[in-house]
Amino acid sequence: MNEHISIVLTAHKSKDLVINYIKNIYQKFHIIVIDNSNDIELEKEIKTNYPNVTFDFMSNKGYGAAINCGSKFVKTKYFLVSNPDVEGITADSIIKFHDAAINIDDQFSMMGPVDLDHKPERHKTGYDKIDLLETNQISGICMFFNKKNFDAIGGFDENIFLYFEDNDICKRLSKLNKNYQLNSVKVNHKAGSSVIPKNESDKNKQDNLRTWHFIWSKFYYYRKHYTYIIALILFIPTVFRILFRIIFYKIIKNNIKINKYKTRWSGLTDSIMGKKSHKRI
């Protein structure tokens, strides 16, 4: 059992993905699973077949809140957070993060891999032994934290339920130390597959939830870091685009699109008015 690194996994209706993920690194690292979907079957399987895994339930307060909950069980110097639908994270790749941390004398706040589903940045910082790129953005799909710095900023902002929580924590952590992309670790992310809908109705509800939270969180992020006035100015084109599309789809009677943009309008106006991120399934 590695004494330097813990693994935090968040689970929401993703039992098979979680089990497949932990079985490849079980007994090599302390694994913490936080489930916010009351998945009794997942709890049963983990306790039966993977008794060394720490498992805990919490109400669904968002991705960042789940990670904050999991971090309370972390007793190691570093911890890795990962979506269960991320491919490419193995015991060897996790050790590469640790090796990189040692090589730069722990002078970092957070590291992340190359996400092959997006254009990878392949520049180097000048270090001889490791392939690091200083970056302002690490995707929330996989994050390797220096726990001391994570704790120093109070972890994730739990006002954010979904989206932009990674942007926010990267920006806050960068004030303490640098964030890096580790180019020798590459992952694939099956976006949207970590939450498996039960049926078409459930899928539509999840799609609407993502639409609402994306725009709410985006305005909240800009308001928080760049002032309310600047956020309003930046979002003026978005306001007109949404209103135009609502009117246009009413004219051509496309109810699916009308609902989509009304949902987006609701998320944006609630965020502008300072209302909390309240929409949940």
N, C-alpha and C positions, 0 to 999 in steps of 0.2 A: 504494500500500500504506500503510494507516494506521500511523503510527509510535507511536501511544499505546495501542492495544488489540490484544490477541490473542484468538483464539477456541479454546476447548478443547472437543472433542466426545468423548464416550465411546461406544464401539460394542460391541455384543454381539449377534451374529446379526441385524444390522440394516443390511445393506449398502445396500439401495435407499433407505432413509430417510436414511442418512448422505450418500450421493451427491446426493440431491435437496436436502439442506440446504446442502451446501458450494458447489454450483454457482451459487447465488444470491448468494453473498458472496465467491466466489473472486477473488483478486487485489486485493480491497479491504482484507482483513485477513490477518494471518498466522494460518493455521488449523493446529491440532494435533489429530490424531485418535489416540486410544489405543484399540486393540482388544484385548479379553480373551477372544475366542472363536476365535482362530487362523484368522481369515477371510482365506485366501490370495487369494480372488477380489476382495475389497475392497482389499487391498493392491495387487494388480495394476492394478485400474482407477484407483486414485488416482495411482499412480506413472506410469501411461500418460497419463492425461488431466488430472491436476491435480498436476504435478510440484513446485509450490511449497508444497504441503501437507506438513507434517511428520507422518510416520506411524510408529507404534511399536507393537509387540506387548508384552503383559505377561500373566502368569498371572492368572486370575480371583480377585483378592483383594478385590473389592467396588468399589462406585461411588466412594467417597471415595478409596480407594487409587489408582484410575485417574486421578482428577483430580489427586491429588498428583503422580503420574508426569508427567502433561501439564504441570503448572505448572513443572516443571524446565526445560522448553523455552521458557518465557515470558520474554522479555527486555523487555517493555513495562511501562509503569506500571500498567496495568489489564489484566484479562482477564475474558472472559465465558465461563461454563460453561453448556452447554445440552444437554438431551436431544435426540436427533435427531428425535423425534416431536412437538416443540413447533412450533406454527404461529404466526406473527406476528412472528418475529424477522427483520428485514430490515437492510440496511446503514443505513437512516435511523433505525430504532429503536435500533440499537446506538450510533449517534452521539448520540442523546438521553441515554443514560446518561453519555456523556463530557461533554456539555454541562452536565448536572446536577452532575457532579463538580467541574467548573470553577467553577460558580456558588456552590458551598459551600466553595470553597478546599480541596478534598480532605478535608474533615472528615467522613469516613464510613469504615466498614469494608466494607460490602457493600450493594448495591442489588438489587432484583428488580422484575419487572413485575407487573401485575394479572393474575391467573389467572382467566379468565372462566368456567372450570369450577367455580369456587368463588365465594362472595359477595365481590365486590371491595370493599375499603375505599376510600372516596373523599374522605376528609378531607384537609385541607391543614395544613402546618406553619407557615404564615405567610410563606414565601418568596414574593417577588413574581413571579419569572421562571420558576419551576419548580413543578411539582405533586408535592410530596414528602410522604409520610406516614411518620413514624417508626414502626417496627414491631419486634416481638420475634420475628417469624417470617417468613422468606422461603423459598419452596418451592425444593427442590433441582432442580426442572425447569429453572430459569433463574436464574443468579446472576452478578452483576457485581461483581468483587472489586477492592478497592484492594490490589495485590499486596504492598505493604510490610506491611500488617497481616496478610494471609494468611500470609506467611512468618514473621511475628513469633510467631504462635501454633502454628506447625508444621503448618499445613494441617489436613486432615481427620483425625479419629481413626480409624486403620485397624483398630482392634478391632471397629468396626462394619462389617459386610459389606453390609447392606441395611436401609433404613429408619432414621429418626431421625438420620442423619448431618447433615442440614440443620438440624434442631433444635439439635444439639450445637454445630455450628460457629457458628450465629447467636448462641447464648448466650455462647460464648467470645469471639467477635469484639466483642460489645456491650460487653465490659469495656474494650476499647481505644478504640472510637468508636461512633457511632450506625449503625444499619442502617435503610435506607429502602425503601419501596415507591414506585416511580415510576409514578404513575397515568396518565401519557400513553402508556405502553407497555403494550399488552394482548396476551395470548397465549391460545391454546387448547392443551390438552394431551390427546392421545389416550392416556389412561392404559393402560399394559399393552401398547402396540403397539410399543414400542421393541425388544422381544425377540420375534421371530416364531417360534413353535413349529413344528417339522417335522411333527408329527402329534398325535393326541389324547393319546397316552402322554406325549409331551414336554410338552404343555400341563399335564397333571396333575402332572407332576414340578415344573414351574415354579410352579404354584399352591401345592403343598405347601411348596416352598422359601420362597415369600413368606409363607405362614402361619407357618412356624417362625421366620423372621427378624424378622417384625413384633413378635411377643411377646418374643423374646429381646432385641431392640434397645430396646424400650420399657422393660423392666425395667432394662436396663443404663444407659439414659439417666437414669432417675430415681435409680438407685443412685449414679451418678457425680455428679449435681448436687444431690441432696437428702438424701444419706446412705442407708445400707443399711436402717436401721430404718424410716425414713419410706417408703422404697420398699416394704418388706414390708407395712407397714400399708395403703398405698394399693392393694396388689394382693390383699389378702385376699378381697374380693368376686369378683375375677377367678378366683382359685383355686377357690372354691366353684361359680361358674358353669360352669367347664370340667368339673369333676368331675360335677356334676349332669347336664350334657349328655352326657357319655360314658355314664353309667348309663342315662339316658333312651333314647338311641339304641341301646343294647344291648338294651333291653327291646323296642323296636319293630323291631329287627333292620335298622337302616339303616347298612350297612357304610361307605358313602361319608362320612356324617356322623361316624361313629365314628372313622374314619381322620383326618378333619379335626381333631377335637378332641384326639385322641391326639397329633397332630403339634404342636398348640398347647401341650399339656401338656408335651411334651418340650422345646420351646423355652423355656418359662417356667421349668421346674425346672432346666434346664442353666444358665440365666442366674442364677437364685437361688443356685445352688451355685458360681457364679463360673467356670464352664467357658467356654472360648473359643467364639466364633461359628464353629463348625466345619462345619456342614451345608452341603454343596455338591452340585451336580449333577455 
